[in-house]
Each structure stands twice: as structure tokens, then as C-alpha cells.
Amino acid sequence: MKLMPCGALTALPRKRKLPVWVSEGRLKEDKMTFSQTVKSEILKNIRKLKGCCATSFLTAVVKSIGSLELSFDGFYFSIESDNYELLTFCKNLAQTELDIGGEIQSANPNAKGAAVYTCEFHKNIGAKLGLTYRDGDGAMHLSGDARSLLPAKDCCKRAFMQGLLLAAGSVVIPVSDSDLGENTSGARYHAEIRFTDDNFAAAVKDCFAEIPFRMAVRKNVTILYLKDSEQIADLLVYVNAVSAKLKLENVIIGRSLRNDANRQRNCIAANIDKSVNASERQLAAIAAIRKQGLFDGLTPQLKEIADLREQFPEANLDELAAKAGISKSGANHRLTKLCQIAEDTSQRI
């Protein structure tokens, strides 16, 4: 957590008109990314968090996006996000469950130009969440034991993961054909949670061992991530984003159907190419036999299949066999025999 002067923030004017997505409490569904859809559903389903679960949720959020700041009245915690709905929920939850008030203010836009908001808590919420402690002299310190922040109860672990995903997570799935690319694997499905504290990231990975997170470091940020679509679906169920999980499954099914159709088209095209190449070889062999004056010496069966091939150059083996009234293997044997005769003749010449 970083130490920031509170003067860097600007109070939100009371008459300032908030963006549409803020005044409505959420983005319009047709303009939401999948990650925003997931977060909106999680927030909708955690309205009744109480007691230890509420504390675990707030711990995850404050630890992920919180700052310890200094004012003339002393130290206090704030959380910063472009998700106004999340900050409002945290502010209300801290008030009802911890008796700690808060105030949401506007901050400078982020690098992408999106509005960013800060919730400043009026009391030291860190002490109640176990993020800070005081020594024998009364001096306040940040807790260095990341594992002490992690919950033990299953219900609290779920709330903790919901807080992590809301505060510092994202989920991306392919939503168009251009996103799918040529790769038929799950390479374009991605869920991640970002950490500025690598010890905390490692502790979370161990605590949630049932979720097969992989760990990476990117630009001094430690990331726990999933790339397998089924693992991401399981994560969505775990954080109570079931509707988002169903949407993900629809994408997976649609992608599978498109891949199957592509494979079928490729197989048909390959068979056509193979049939055309075989027909060209057979026609060349028949022409060579005629040129050498050997056609009249062929057996009636070979003459018949040669005439049919010349008459129907685009027919496949099944069609030629049907026209000759013989089996597919029989037709193939006769055509192979014609090619062999032509090859033997060319070698003698």
C-alpha cells in the first residue's frame, strides 16, 4: 500500500452530473464488456453480506486497491477504482458492518480517460480488517503477514475471492470471429487477478489451491491467472456469477460448432482436391495408353472404366463405381491398373 497526500484528491461537486452508468448504478448491458458483466452480477448477488463474510470481502478489496494516506487528523485508508458501484457498496458495507463511515470523491481520470473515484474511510478501517496494528509505543504499522489476512471459513473464502475479482480482476472471452483466430484451443480465454504484493499473491494462491491459478510477473505486478475456459467457468460459479458462466458456455459451444464446421469444410475440400488429382492422373494414363495404340488391347473391364473416366472426369470413385455397376474397390483396382500400364509403357519407351 502506498502513502499518498489527501490533497491529491478533489471533492466531487454535489451538483455535478455523474456519467449515465454511475447514475443508473451500472453500465447498460449492451455496452458492458464481459468483465463488467461478471462484476455487475457479483455485486448484485452479494448485497446481503454480513459479519465475517463482509469483513473478508472488505479486507480483499482494501488490500487490493487501498492506500494508506495522511491528513492533518492522522492516517486513514482509501480505495480507488473506476467502478463507482463497487465503491458505493464498500462504503455502505463498512458503515453497516464496521460502523465506519466513508465519502466517495472524484479523482483524476485514468490512462484510458475513464473516470476514477475514491472512497475515503473516516476511521482507520485497517485496524478492524487486520491490515494495521500498533506497537507498544502506540505507533501504527502495516501488517507484514499476508497469510494472516486470509479467511479460513468456506463462506468467507468465497466473499474474499469475490472482493479480489471485483477490485483487481478481469475476465476476457472471445466475443467475435476475429477474436477466435485460427487456434482451436482455449488460448483467448483469460481471467486474472493483479497484485502489487507478491507475498500476498502467493498466499492467495496457496489458500485457494482448489482453483488452479498460474502465477506470472508483468511490469512489477504479480498476476494469478487462468486460461482454460472450463476453469474460468468454475471460477465464475464459485463467485456466484452463474449468468456470466452460462454466457461463457454459449461462447464455448458456438466456438466448438464453428470449429467443427471448419474441420468438416476442410475435410471436404481435401477430399475434392484428392479426387481431382486422382482424376487428372487417370486421364493422363488413359491418354498415354491411347497414344501408344494400346487401348484396343485392353480387357473389356478396363475399356469400360477408361471410357467412364473420360466421359465423367469430375466424378469421384463412388460415382464411377455406381455407373460401372461394380464396387468402389473394384473401380479403384481397374483405374490403378490403367495407371500401371501407362507407367510401364513410358518406362519401356
matplotlib code that plots the C-alpha trace (Angstrom):
import matplotlib.pyplot as plt

x = [0.0, 1.3, 1.3, -0.4, -1.3, -5.0, -4.6, -4.2, -7.9, -10.7, -14.1, -17.0, -19.3, -22.8, -24.5, -22.1, -24.0, -22.5, -22.0, -25.1, -23.5, -23.0, -26.4, -28.0, -25.7, -24.3, -23.5, -26.2, -25.9, -25.3, -22.3, -20.7, -17.6, -17.8, -15.6, -18.0, -20.9, -19.2, -18.6, -22.1, -23.5, -21.2, -22.2, -25.9, -25.5, -23.6, -26.0, -26.7, -23.1, -22.9, -20.5, -17.3, -18.0, -18.4, -15.1, -13.4, -14.8, -13.7, -10.2, -9.7, -10.8, -8.8, -5.7, -6.0, -6.8, -6.3, -3.9, -2.8, -3.0, -2.0, -4.1, -3.8, -6.0, -3.7, -3.7, -6.7, -7.4, -9.0, -9.8, -9.7, -11.5, -13.3, -16.2, -18.4, -20.9, -18.1, -17.1, -20.6, -21.2, -17.9, -18.8, -22.3, -20.9, -18.2, -20.9, -23.4, -20.9, -18.0, -19.6, -17.1, -18.3, -16.9, -17.1, -16.8, -14.9, -13.7, -10.0, -8.1, -9.1, -7.0, -4.7, -7.6, -9.5, -12.1, -13.5, -11.9, -13.4, -12.0, -13.8, -12.1, -13.0, -13.4, -11.7, -8.8, -10.6, -7.2, -7.2, -10.6, -9.6, -6.2, -4.3, -2.6, -1.5, 0.0, 3.2, 3.8, 4.5, 1.2, 2.9, 0.8, 2.4, 1.2, 0.7, 3.6, 1.9, -0.1, -1.4, -3.0, -5.4, -6.8, -10.0, -10.4, -14.2, -15.5, -18.2, -15.6, -13.2, -15.9, -16.5, -12.8, -12.4, -15.4, -13.6, -10.4, -12.1, -14.2, -11.2, -8.3, -9.6, -10.7, -12.3, -11.9, -13.6, -13.7, -16.8, -16.4, -14.9, -11.9, -11.2, -11.2, -8.5, -7.2, -6.4, -8.9, -7.5, -8.7, -5.9, -8.2, -10.0, -8.3, -9.1, -6.7, -6.2, -3.5, -1.3, 1.3, 2.3, 3.9, 3.8, 0.0, -0.4, 1.5, -0.6, -3.8, -2.7, -2.0, -5.2, -7.3, -5.4, -8.6, -8.5, -5.6, -4.2, -0.9, 1.4, 3.3, 5.0, 4.3, 5.8, 6.3, 2.8, 2.2, -0.7, -2.7, -4.4, -6.5, -6.6, -8.7, -12.3, -13.6, -11.5, -12.8, -16.4, -15.7, -14.3, -17.5, -19.7, -17.5, -18.0, -21.8, -21.6, -23.8, -25.4, -21.9, -20.9, -23.9, -22.8, -19.3, -20.7, -22.7, -19.5, -17.7, -20.5, -20.6, -16.9, -16.9, -19.7, -17.7, -14.6, -16.4, -17.9, -14.5, -13.0, -15.8, -15.3, -11.6, -12.1, -14.5, -12.1, -9.2, -11.3, -12.2, -8.6, -7.6, -10.3, -9.4, -5.7, -6.5, -8.8, -6.1, -3.6, -6.1, -7.0, -3.3, -2.7, -5.6, -4.4, -0.9, -2.4, -4.4, -1.3, 0.7, -2.1, -2.6, -6.2, -7.8, -5.7, -7.2, -9.7, -13.4, -13.5, -10.5, -12.0, -15.3, -13.8, -11.5, -14.5, -16.4, -13.5, -13.1, -16.9, -17.2, -13.8, -15.2, -16.9, -15.5, -14.7, -18.1, -19.9, -17.7, -18.3, -22.0, -22.0, -20.0, -22.2, -19.2, -17.8, -15.7, -12.7, -13.3, -13.3, -10.2, -8.4, -9.2, -8.1, -4.9, -4.3, -4.6, -2.1, 0.3, 0.0, 0.7, 3.7, 5.2, 4.8, 6.6, 9.5, 9.9, 10.0]
y = [0.0, 3.5, 6.6, 9.5, 13.0, 13.5, 16.9, 15.0, 14.3, 16.7, 16.6, 15.6, 18.6, 17.9, 19.2, 17.6, 15.3, 11.8, 9.6, 7.6, 4.3, 5.8, 7.4, 4.1, 2.1, 0.1, 0.2, -0.6, -4.2, -3.8, -1.6, -3.8, -5.9, -9.4, -8.5, -5.7, -8.1, -10.5, -7.8, -6.4, -9.8, -10.4, -7.1, -7.9, -11.3, -10.1, -7.4, -9.4, -9.9, -10.0, -10.5, -12.4, -12.6, -8.9, -8.4, -10.8, -9.1, -5.6, -7.0, -8.3, -5.0, -2.7, -4.9, -4.9, -1.3, 0.5, 3.3, 4.4, 8.2, 11.0, 14.1, 16.6, 14.3, 11.3, 8.3, 6.8, 4.3, 5.0, 2.8, 3.9, 2.4, 3.3, 1.0, 3.5, 0.8, -1.2, 1.8, 2.6, -1.0, -0.9, 2.4, 1.1, -2.2, -0.6, 1.6, -1.2, -3.9, -2.0, 1.3, 3.2, 6.0, 6.9, 9.5, 9.0, 11.6, 12.0, 11.6, 12.2, 10.1, 7.0, 6.5, 5.5, 8.6, 6.8, 8.5, 7.3, 7.5, 7.3, 6.2, 7.7, 5.9, 8.2, 5.9, 3.6, 0.7, -1.1, -2.0, -3.7, -5.6, -6.6, -4.6, -2.5, -2.8, -0.6, -1.5, -1.0, 2.7, 3.2, 3.6, 2.2, -0.3, -2.2, -5.9, -7.8, -11.2, -11.7, -15.1, -13.7, -11.7, -14.8, -16.4, -20.0, -20.5, -21.5, -18.8, -16.2, -17.5, -17.1, -13.5, -12.9, -14.1, -12.0, -9.0, -9.8, -10.3, -7.1, -4.9, -6.2, -8.8, -9.2, -11.9, -11.9, -14.2, -14.2, -12.4, -12.3, -14.4, -12.1, -13.0, -16.7, -16.7, -20.0, -21.6, -24.1, -24.2, -22.0, -19.5, -16.5, -17.1, -15.3, -14.5, -12.8, -11.0, -8.4, -8.0, -5.3, -7.5, -10.8, -12.3, -11.7, -13.2, -16.3, -16.6, -16.3, -19.0, -21.3, -20.5, -21.2, -24.3, -25.8, -23.1, -23.9, -20.4, -19.9, -17.1, -14.6, -11.3, -8.5, -5.0, -5.4, -6.7, -10.3, -12.0, -15.0, -16.2, -18.9, -19.6, -22.7, -22.0, -24.7, -23.5, -19.9, -21.3, -23.0, -19.7, -17.8, -20.4, -20.1, -16.3, -16.6, -15.2, -18.0, -16.0, -15.0, -18.6, -19.5, -16.8, -18.2, -21.7, -20.3, -18.8, -22.2, -24.1, -21.6, -21.8, -25.6, -25.7, -23.2, -25.3, -28.5, -26.8, -25.6, -29.0, -30.5, -28.0, -28.5, -32.3, -31.9, -29.6, -32.0, -34.9, -32.9, -32.0, -35.6, -36.7, -34.1, -35.0, -38.7, -38.0, -36.0, -38.8, -41.4, -39.3, -38.7, -42.5, -43.3, -40.6, -42.2, -45.7, -44.4, -42.6, -45.8, -47.7, -50.0, -49.1, -51.8, -54.5, -53.7, -56.0, -55.0, -54.1, -51.7, -50.2, -49.6, -47.9, -45.8, -44.7, -43.7, -41.7, -39.8, -39.3, -38.2, -36.5, -34.8, -37.9, -39.4, -43.0, -43.8, -42.3, -44.1, -47.4, -46.9, -46.1, -49.3, -51.4, -52.5, -51.9, -48.9, -51.2, -52.8, -49.4, -48.3, -51.6, -51.1, -47.4, -48.3, -51.0, -48.4, -46.1, -49.0, -49.9, -46.3, -46.2, -49.5, -48.3, -45.0, -46.9, -49.1, -46.1]
z = [0.0, -0.9, 1.2, -0.6, 0.5, 0.7, -1.1, -4.3, -4.3, -5.4, -3.7, -6.0, -6.5, -5.3, -8.5, -10.8, -13.2, -13.0, -16.1, -17.1, -15.9, -12.5, -12.1, -13.1, -10.8, -13.7, -17.4, -19.9, -20.7, -24.4, -23.7, -21.0, -21.5, -20.3, -17.3, -16.4, -16.8, -14.3, -11.8, -12.1, -11.4, -8.4, -6.9, -7.4, -5.6, -2.5, -1.3, 1.9, 3.0, 6.8, 9.7, 9.0, 5.3, 5.0, 6.8, 4.5, 1.4, 2.6, 3.5, 0.0, -1.6, 0.7, 0.5, -3.4, -4.2, -0.9, 0.0, 3.5, 3.3, 5.6, 6.6, 9.4, 11.5, 11.0, 8.8, 7.1, 4.3, 0.9, -2.0, -5.7, -8.7, -11.9, -10.6, -8.8, -7.9, -6.1, -4.0, -3.1, -1.9, 0.1, 1.7, 2.8, 3.9, 6.1, 7.6, 8.4, 9.4, 10.9, 11.9, 9.8, 7.5, 4.2, 1.5, -2.3, -4.2, -7.8, -8.7, -11.9, -14.9, -15.5, -18.5, -20.7, -19.8, -17.7, -14.6, -11.4, -7.9, -4.4, -1.2, 1.9, 5.1, 8.1, 10.7, 10.5, 8.8, 8.5, 12.2, 12.1, 8.9, 10.4, 7.8, 10.5, 14.1, 16.8, 18.7, 22.4, 21.9, 20.0, 16.6, 13.7, 11.3, 8.2, 8.7, 7.1, 7.4, 4.2, 5.3, 8.4, 6.2, 4.5, 5.8, 6.9, 6.6, 3.2, 3.2, 4.0, 1.3, -1.3, -0.2, -0.2, -3.8, -4.8, -3.4, -5.2, -8.5, -8.2, -7.1, -9.1, -11.5, -15.1, -17.3, -21.0, -23.5, -27.3, -28.5, -32.3, -35.0, -35.2, -31.6, -32.3, -34.8, -36.3, -32.9, -31.7, -28.2, -25.3, -25.9, -26.0, -22.7, -19.8, -16.2, -13.9, -10.6, -10.2, -7.0, -6.1, -3.2, -4.4, -0.9, -0.8, -4.3, -3.2, -0.1, -2.1, -4.5, -1.6, 0.2, -3.0, -4.0, -5.4, -8.1, -10.5, -10.7, -12.5, -11.4, -13.5, -13.0, -15.5, -15.1, -11.4, -10.9, -9.8, -11.6, -10.8, -14.0, -15.7, -19.5, -19.6, -20.4, -18.1, -15.2, -15.8, -15.8, -12.5, -11.1, -12.2, -10.4, -7.3, -7.1, -7.8, -11.4, -12.8, -15.6, -16.8, -16.7, -18.9, -21.4, -21.4, -22.1, -25.0, -26.4, -25.9, -27.6, -30.5, -30.9, -30.9, -33.6, -35.8, -35.3, -36.2, -39.3, -40.3, -39.9, -42.0, -44.8, -44.7, -44.9, -47.9, -49.6, -49.1, -50.5, -53.5, -54.1, -53.8, -56.1, -58.8, -58.6, -59.0, -61.9, -63.7, -63.2, -64.5, -67.6, -68.3, -68.1, -70.4, -72.9, -72.9, -73.5, -76.5, -77.8, -77.8, -79.6, -76.7, -75.9, -78.2, -76.4, -73.0, -71.4, -71.7, -68.0, -68.3, -71.5, -69.7, -66.7, -69.0, -71.1, -68.0, -66.6, -69.9, -70.0, -66.4, -65.4, -62.3, -60.9, -57.7, -57.2, -55.7, -58.7, -61.2, -59.4, -59.5, -63.2, -63.9, -61.6, -59.5, -56.0, -55.1, -54.6, -58.0, -59.7, -57.9, -58.9, -62.6, -62.6, -60.7, -63.4, -66.2, -64.4, -64.0, -67.7, -68.7, -66.4, -67.6, -71.2, -70.5, -68.9, -71.9, -74.2]

ax = plt.figure().add_subplot(projection="3d")
ax.plot(x, y, z, "-o")
ax.set_aspect("equal")
plt.show()
